[in-house]
Amino acid sequence: MIYIISTFFLSILMDYNDNNWEYLFNGKNLDGWEIKIRNHQLGDNHNNTFKVKDGSLKVSYENYENFDDKFGHIFYTKKKFKNYHLSLDYKFSGSHLNGAPGWSIKNSGIMLHCQHPSTMLIDQEFPVSAEAQLLGGLGDGDRSTANICTPGTDVDINGIKAEYHCINSSSETYNNDEWVNVEVIVYSDSIIHHLVEGDTVLTYANLRVGGGEIPENYLSRLDEILDEGYISLQSEGHPVEFREIKIKELK
């Protein structure tokens, strides 16, 4: 057992020392990415929600008057990923959009092991996935980031099925609109780690279809293991930017 644990953590350490990163976002355009916004067809970038500005991939609501439940995601669809180390920086900016739910203030996410966007229902809010929830502090009280939320999925934490849709990490609260680095280390469905500024803040395992938000076309797949999938980023009603979106595949 000691050898197995030591080998596991050594593999993570070796991963950190390896600089063989592949950039998913080139900082210039959205090549390789596909957009799906609720109640719009795949590829319709409604109101120019997702755009590139100053080298960042930005979620913008400057052309909106009201949110109108336009939950959106931008998917990297060139390939599926199974075992990987993902890293990106994010920061919130601007004001929360009128009509967006209160819980979406300074709220976004990295969706892991996603279904392909072409399989999402037209009115589906979130892809079946594990969400590394990205939050900003509100200036009063604790508000961790890199939490786990489970749209259409279940996970186990410490060997027990997670009781709630979202489970908080142990991260600090980031109250200022500053760049925050988040990493995710994924070993298929078996174990997933969330890191913030280099510190591991959450670990979970056994990612599978389940929970209370299963879309109709996934009902027959209840308890199916999700051992690979696509990566997407959210638009939920608050402007947010992403940069340095990079990945390296693990053996």
C-alpha distance (Angstrom), angle and dihedral (degrees) to the residues before:
residue distance angle dihedral
M1 . . .
I2 3.82 . .
Y3 3.80 89.7 .
I4 3.80 92.4 50.4
I5 3.80 92.8 49.6
S6 3.81 92.5 44.9
T7 3.79 91.5 49.1
F8 3.79 90.8 49.5
F9 3.79 94.4 53.0
L10 3.79 91.2 42.1
S11 3.80 88.8 56.4
I12 3.80 89.2 54.3
L13 3.80 91.4 48.3
M14 3.80 91.1 50.4
D15 3.78 88.4 49.3
Y16 3.81 90.9 56.5
N17 3.79 91.0 50.9
D18 3.79 92.6 51.6
N19 3.80 114.0 91.0
N20 3.80 95.5 -168.9
W21 3.81 95.6 121.6
E22 3.80 124.6 160.8
Y23 3.80 115.4 -151.6
L24 3.81 113.5 -133.9
F25 3.81 92.2 -172.2
N26 3.80 117.9 47.5
G27 3.81 96.4 -160.8
K28 3.82 91.6 -122.5
N29 3.81 108.6 69.8
L30 3.80 143.0 -12.0
D31 3.81 97.3 -94.9
G32 3.80 109.6 154.2
W33 3.80 93.9 21.6
E34 3.82 130.0 104.1
I35 3.79 126.5 -162.6
K36 3.80 128.0 -139.3
I37 3.81 118.7 179.7
R38 3.79 121.6 -179.7
N39 3.83 113.9 -90.9
H40 3.81 91.1 9.5
Q41 3.77 130.6 97.3
L42 3.78 121.5 -101.2
G43 3.80 109.1 -83.0
D44 3.82 96.1 24.9
N45 3.81 104.8 126.3
H46 3.80 92.2 -161.1
N47 3.82 112.3 -149.4
N48 3.81 89.3 -9.7
T49 3.81 89.5 -75.6
F50 3.80 93.3 166.0
K51 3.78 118.2 46.1
V52 3.78 143.1 147.6
K53 3.78 118.6 -111.7
D54 3.81 129.7 166.3
G55 3.80 91.6 -14.0
S56 3.81 94.8 -51.9
L57 3.79 132.2 109.0
K58 3.78 101.6 -124.3
V59 3.80 134.0 -163.0
S60 3.80 103.3 -147.9
Y61 3.80 132.2 -174.9
E62 3.79 98.0 -179.5
N63 3.83 90.3 116.6
Y64 3.82 94.6 48.3
E65 3.78 129.4 91.2
N66 3.81 95.1 -177.7
F67 3.79 134.1 10.7
D68 3.82 95.6 -130.0
D69 3.82 92.0 -173.1
K70 3.81 92.2 -65.7
F71 3.79 94.4 158.4
G72 3.77 107.0 176.4
H73 3.79 142.6 -172.6
I74 3.76 134.3 -168.6
F75 3.81 112.6 -149.7
Y76 3.77 130.7 -157.5
T77 3.80 98.3 -138.2
K78 3.78 105.6 170.1
K79 3.79 88.6 100.8
K80 3.78 146.0 -12.7
F81 3.78 119.5 -106.9
K82 3.79 127.7 -144.8
N83 3.82 111.9 166.3
Y84 3.77 112.9 21.1
H85 3.78 151.7 132.3
L86 3.82 113.0 -128.0
S87 3.79 124.9 -170.1
L88 3.79 133.0 -178.8
D89 3.78 142.9 150.7
Y90 3.79 122.4 -128.0
K91 3.78 137.4 -178.2
F92 3.79 135.8 176.5
S93 3.79 122.2 -129.8
G94 3.77 138.3 170.5
S95 3.78 128.6 16.5
H96 3.77 133.2 -41.5
L97 3.81 110.4 -100.5
N98 3.80 120.9 -107.7
G99 3.79 111.7 -102.0
A100 3.80 96.1 19.8
P101 3.82 114.7 127.1
G102 3.78 116.4 -91.3
W103 3.79 92.6 -120.1
S104 3.82 90.0 61.2
I105 3.82 94.7 68.6
K106 3.81 105.3 124.8
N107 3.80 89.1 -8.9
S108 3.80 129.4 134.8
G109 3.78 136.2 132.6
I110 3.78 152.6 -152.2
M111 3.79 109.5 -122.1
L112 3.81 113.7 -147.7
H113 3.82 129.4 -159.9
C114 3.83 88.6 6.6
Q115 3.76 126.1 -177.0
H116 3.81 112.5 -111.5
P117 3.83 110.0 -86.5
S118 3.81 90.9 -123.9
T119 3.82 88.2 67.0
M120 3.82 94.6 54.9
L121 3.79 118.1 108.0
I122 3.81 114.8 -113.6
D123 3.82 92.4 -110.6
Q124 3.81 97.2 35.6
E125 3.80 111.9 129.9
F126 3.81 100.8 -160.4
P127 3.80 135.0 16.8
V128 3.78 119.2 -115.1
S129 3.80 100.0 -94.9
A130 3.78 147.1 105.9
E131 3.79 110.1 -85.3
A132 3.78 123.6 -146.3
Q133 3.80 92.7 -154.4
L134 3.81 114.1 -142.2
L135 3.79 116.1 -154.0
G136 3.77 137.9 173.8
G137 3.78 124.6 -147.4
L138 3.79 119.5 -102.7
G139 3.80 96.2 -147.5
D140 3.79 95.4 -103.6
G141 3.79 123.7 75.6
D142 3.78 132.6 -18.3
R143 3.79 122.0 -43.4
S144 3.79 113.2 171.1
T145 3.79 124.5 -155.9
A146 3.82 132.9 -146.4
N147 3.80 89.6 46.1
I148 3.81 121.4 158.0
C149 3.81 121.9 -110.7
T150 3.78 122.6 176.9
P151 3.83 117.6 -147.4
G152 3.80 104.4 -176.1
T153 3.79 91.9 -14.1
D154 3.79 146.2 90.1
V155 3.81 129.0 -147.5
D156 3.79 136.3 -175.4
I157 3.80 123.6 -124.9
N158 3.80 116.3 -165.5
G159 3.79 88.2 -8.9
I160 3.80 94.6 -55.6
K161 3.80 127.7 104.9
A162 3.81 109.4 -103.7
E163 3.78 108.0 -105.9
Y164 3.80 98.6 -152.7
H165 3.80 135.4 49.7
C166 3.81 90.8 -119.2
I167 3.80 126.6 32.3
N168 3.80 121.2 -169.1
S169 3.77 123.6 -123.3
S170 3.80 124.9 -138.6
S171 3.82 94.0 -109.7
E172 3.76 127.7 130.7
T173 3.80 121.6 -101.9
Y174 3.81 115.4 -102.2
N175 3.79 105.7 -154.4
N176 3.78 99.0 170.0
D177 3.78 123.7 74.4
E178 3.79 90.7 -108.1
W179 3.78 134.9 140.4
V180 3.80 110.9 -89.9
N181 3.80 123.2 -169.7
V182 3.80 117.1 -136.9
E183 3.79 125.8 -178.1
V184 3.78 131.0 -172.5
I185 3.80 123.3 -161.3
V186 3.79 111.0 -162.9
Y187 3.79 128.0 -171.2
S188 3.81 100.7 -174.6
D189 3.82 108.8 -87.6
S190 3.80 93.9 -36.2
I191 3.81 103.6 81.7
I192 3.81 136.3 -6.0
H193 3.81 126.5 -172.2
H194 3.82 127.2 -162.7
L195 3.81 117.6 -154.5
V196 3.80 130.0 -171.9
E197 3.79 119.3 -164.3
G198 3.81 88.7 -16.3
D199 3.81 97.6 -50.3
T200 3.81 122.2 113.0
V201 3.80 106.3 -123.4
L202 3.82 104.0 167.6
T203 3.81 139.9 16.3
Y204 3.80 129.1 -172.8
A205 3.79 139.4 160.9
N206 3.80 148.2 -165.3
L207 3.81 98.8 52.6
R208 3.80 109.6 -162.7
V209 3.79 142.9 153.0
G210 3.79 110.1 -81.8
G211 3.77 143.9 89.2
G212 3.77 128.3 99.1
E213 3.81 101.5 -62.6
I214 3.80 103.8 62.7
P215 3.82 112.1 149.7
E216 3.78 116.6 -126.8
N217 3.80 94.2 -107.3
Y218 3.83 90.5 56.0
L219 3.82 98.8 49.1
S220 3.81 92.0 98.0
R221 3.81 89.5 54.5
L222 3.81 97.6 61.7
D223 3.84 111.4 152.1
E224 3.81 92.1 9.6
I225 3.81 110.3 149.0
L226 3.81 114.8 -114.5
D227 3.78 102.9 -147.5
E228 3.82 98.2 159.8
G229 3.78 141.4 8.0
Y230 3.77 148.3 132.6
I231 3.80 130.6 -56.7
S232 3.80 123.2 -124.9
L233 3.81 139.9 172.7
Q234 3.80 125.3 -139.0
S235 3.78 139.0 -121.7
E236 3.80 109.0 -164.6
G237 3.80 105.9 156.3
H238 3.81 106.1 -69.3
P239 3.82 123.2 87.9
V240 3.80 111.5 -110.5
E241 3.79 136.4 169.5
F242 3.80 131.8 -147.7
R243 3.79 129.3 -163.5
E244 3.81 140.0 166.0
I245 3.81 91.3 34.2
K246 3.78 102.6 178.5
I247 3.78 140.1 153.1
K248 3.76 142.1 -169.8
E249 3.76 123.0 -163.8
L250 3.79 118.8 -126.9
K251 3.77 128.9 -146.6
